[in-house]
Amino acid sequence: MKKIEAIIKPFKLDDVKEALSEIGIYGMTVTEVNGYGRQKGHKEIYRGAEYVVDFVPKIKVEIVVSDERSEEAVDTVRNAANSGKIGDGKIFVSNVEQAIRVRTNETGNEAL
Amino acid sequence: MNVDRIEAAILIKKKEQAIKDFLEGKKINLLKTLSSCLDEYFYTVFEKSIAARKMVVSGNAFAIIALGGYGRKEQCVHSDIDLLLLFDKSVPPEVEAFVQELLYPLWDARFEVGYAVRSIDECIDMAFERFDILTTVLDARFICGASLVYSSFMEKFRSQLSGKHLKKIFTYLFEHGEKRLKDFGDSTYLVAPDLKSGFGGLRDYHTLLWYAKLKSNIKSRRDLEYYGFLSNIEYASLEDSLAYIWDIRNRLHYITRRKCDTLHFEYQTEVASLLGYKNKAKQTDVELFLGELHAKMEFLKQINQITFEDILSSCRIKKESAVSRPTKTEGLIIKKKRLHFANTVVILQRPDLLLKIFLESGQSKIPLSIEARRIVSEFLHLVDEKVKIDPRCIKTFKQIIALSYWKFNVLNVMLSTGVLERFIPEFSAIVDKIQYNHYHLFPVDKHSIRCVQVINNFKESNDMGMDTLYSNVFKEVRNKNALLMAALLHDIGKSDPAKEHSKRGAKIAGPILDRLGFKATDKEDALFLIQNHLLLAKIATRRDIFDEETAVFTANKVGKIRLLRMLFLLTIADSKATGPKAWNDWTENLFKDLFLKTMGILKTGELASKKNQRLIDKKKKQVMTLLRENRQEEIVNHQLDKMSRRYLLYVTPQNIVDHINLYRNLGTRDFIWQITKGKDPNIRTISICGKDKPGFYSKIAGIFFLNNINIVASQAYSLGDIHILDIFKVMAPQDPLFEKEKWEKAEKDLIHALVDDHFLDKALEKIPDTLAVSSGNTPEPNQIRIDNETSSFFTIVEVITYDFPGLLFSITNALYRNGTNVNVAMVGGKVDQIMDIFYIKDVHDDQKIESKKRLTQIKTSILNSLPHIYSKEVINEKD
C-alpha cells in the first residue's frame, strides 16, 4: 500500500476531490496547512503600514491506496492540481506497512 | 433472596411498560411513573425483609430516603438512583445484609444505584462539609421506614441552615455556576448540547430550585411561582421547557441505552425522528428540532441569570445601599447596580423607554434588573407601528447597535426580552433558526448578533501586528451604521433555506432600511454588503489569490474602496461569529491577503476603474468584429476573459486578433510569430505567441540585437495559463531584397537560443561600454527605480536611459540572470531619453521579490549592464 500526500493550492481542492472520485477514490483526509516558502512571508502595504503575511495557505490531501493503484492516483492528483504555474504544490508517495479497519478488523487492501 | 429477584423482575417489567407507553405517545408522566415504580420496589422489599425487621426490633429505626433527581420525582430512563439509608443514632452492622437484599437485585439488573448509610448527625456534618452532598439533601424525599427519623433529620438540618452557612452555600452555588459557564459556555458545546450540565441545561433549573429551597424553604417546583421566584408567565415557560428537555433526555437515554446526557451530533437525527418531527416547512426535521430545543435551553439560561442575579443580591452586594439614583434618562433609575424603570405607569405614556433602557444600559454598562426585563417583556405590545417609525426611537436603536460588545451585549438582552423582534419583525424568521452541521455553531439570530459584536470590537484593538489592520480599516469606515445594520441583517434571507440567502436577504432588508430612515447611498451600501457577504470568502478559498487576475476580478466586483473596506470587516466578523471551523489562522490569512491585494488594485485604479472597464468592453467588441466569427463568440469571449486585464487594456484590437490566431496555430511549437507591415514602410510589427519559459523575452530581444534589427517599442505579457503574448515594433531591415531570409534566420536563432542558454553570450559582448549622446546639456546618468509598493504581485523596475542597439537585451538579460521573470514589459516610446517598465517576479516561487539584498543586486546588475553615458560635445572639445 502507498500513502499519497499532496500539498496543493486551496482553490484546487474541489478539482482534486472530483478527479479522485471519478477514479473511485472517495476517502481522503484533507487538512488546511501553512506553507513556509524560502522567503520569509510577503509584505503588503496598507496606508503606509506594512503587514507581513507569514505563510502561504495550502491544502494537504492524504490518501492511502493499493500498490497497483498508486500510479493512477498520483497522476490523477497531479493533473487535477496542475495549473502550469509555480506553486502548484508537491506530491509525496510513501510505503504503508499496514492498514486496519477499526470496526471489522480487516487488514491490508481490504481495509482501504 | 428470591423474593427480591421477583420484585426486581416486576420493577423491570413495569419500567419497560412505562417506557413503551411513553414511546407510543400515551399521555403518561414518565418521570413520576419511573419514580413510583422504584418507590414501590423499595416498599415491598422493605416490608418483606427480615434483616430490616431485625434492625427495627433491636431499636435501630431507620428511613429509606430518595435523593437528587429521584428525590424530586424526576427519574429519567437511565438516571442514577440516589438512595440514603438514614439511622437515628448509629449505624448497626446488620445493615449490610439489608443492603444486599435491597440493592443487589437492582445492580444485577444494571440499575445505576448509589447509596449512603449514615446516621443523622453524620449526614448533617457531611452536608455542611460538602455542598454537593448538601444539594442532594435539599431534594431528599422520604420513601419508607421510620418517618420520624426523616422528619427529625430535616428539622435538624433546617435549624442549622443559619445565616453563616447560607452565605457560604450561596457563594458555592454562585461559583459552581460560574465554573459551569466556563466549562460548558464554550461554543463547541453548542453543536452537541449537554442536556443536564450544559449551559441552558437542567442544572440551571436545579440551581434555582435549590436556591429557593434554601432561601424560602419551598417544597416543590410549583412553589417557585407562589413564593415569587418566578412570574406566572415564567413559571409556565419553565414547565414547558422542562417537559421538552426531559422528553428528549428520556429518548436519548433510550437510544444510547445508558445515562447519556450529551446530545451528540450523530444522535440528533434519530432523536428528531423519534420526536415525530414532520417536514412541515422546507427546513429539515433535525433543524426544526434543534431550533426548538435551543429556544427551550435559552429559556433555562435566562432562569440561570435570574437565579444568579438573585443570589448576588442576597449575598454579595447586601452592604450597598438600596437607595436608587437617577440616570440621565428620565424614567430610568439605578438601584443595586441594576437598571430599573422608575415606575411602570410612565412606560404607558412613554413607550420609547422600552428602547431607551437598552441604550442607557449599553452606555453606562449597567445591566437591566430582572424586574426591568420582566416589565419589558410584559409591555412588548407597546412597541407598535408608531414606535417603529418614530425617528427618536430609530435613532435610539441605531445608537444601541453600535454599543454591543463581547463583554456587554445589549442586543442579546434586546433579543431575549423580545424587543428586537417587535422593532424589526422580519428578524423573527431567523430566531432559533438552526443550521444542522458542524460548521454553524449558533442559531442564525445569535450568529447575526455576534457578528455585530465582532465589528464593534474592532473599535478597540490593542493588539499588535496584523490585528491592527481591522481597527485601522474600521476607523476608515464612514458610515458605521450601514455596516452594523448589514451585519445584523446579513443572514436574514436564511429564513427560507431553499433560496439563495444573500440575494433574498437583500430583498428583505430593503424595506427595513427604508423604515429605519437610511439615506439612499447608505441603504445601497448595506444592501450590497448583504447580497455579497460571501463574495470575499468564496474568492479567497476558490481562486488563486496569488494571481493578479483574482484581485482584479474582486476589485471589479466590489468597485469601490469604501465598499471593500466594509465588505472585508463583514467577512471577518461573519467568519469569527460562525465558529472555529470557519475562523482560524488559515482562513484569516487568506482573507487578509485577498483584501490587501484587492485594495492595491482598487487604489491604483488602473485595472479596476469603470472607465477602463468600458474601454475593455469596447475593445472586446472590436476584436469580435475584426475576427468575423459570430458563431464562435462564446469561445472567443472565454479566451478573452482568460487574458490579463492589463493586456486587454494596452494592446490594440488588431494585435489581439493576431495573437488569437497565433494562439490557435501554436500547437506543440515553442513559439510562433507573425510579421506585418503597417502604414509606415520603415516599421514592422512582430506579434509573438509562445510557451512561457524563463528568459524568453530577453532571448527575443537578444536575437533581434544579434541580427541587427532595431527595436522601437515592445510590450510583453505573460498570461495566467503559461503562455506569453509579445509585440515588437522594429525598424525594417535596410536591405529590402532579402527581408524574408532575414526573418527566417532570426527565427532559427531564437529556436537555438531557447535550447542553448549561452547562445547569446557572443551578442552580449557587442554591447557597448560607453554611449555618447548628443544632448545639448550634460546628459542624465542611467537611473533604475524599483517600486515594490504599487503592486502586490510584481516588483516594478523602471529603467531610464538613452536608447542604443541592444538596450532591451542588456536590461532583460540582467533581469533573467538574476533569477527573475518578466511578466509584463512596456518598452520604448520617447525618442530621446527612454523609460522602460518591467513587472518582474521570482522565477522559482512566482512572487514579487521581497528581499532587500536581492533588490539591490538586481539594480546593480542592470546598472552594470548599461553603457556609461557621456555627452558628444564634451568629447569633441577634447578632440
Interface residues (C-beta under 8 A of the other chain):
Chain A: K9 P10 F11 D14 E32 V33 N34 G37 R38 Q39 K40 G41 H42 K43 E44 I45 Y46 R47 A49 Y51 V52 V53 D54 F55 V56 P57 S83 G84 K85 I86 G87
Chain B: M466 T468 L469 N472 V473 T541 R542 R543 D544 F546 D547 N584 D585 W586 T587 N589 L590 K592 D593 L596 K597 M599 G600 G720 D721 I722 E789 S792 D842 V843 H844 D845 D846 Q847 K848 E850 S851
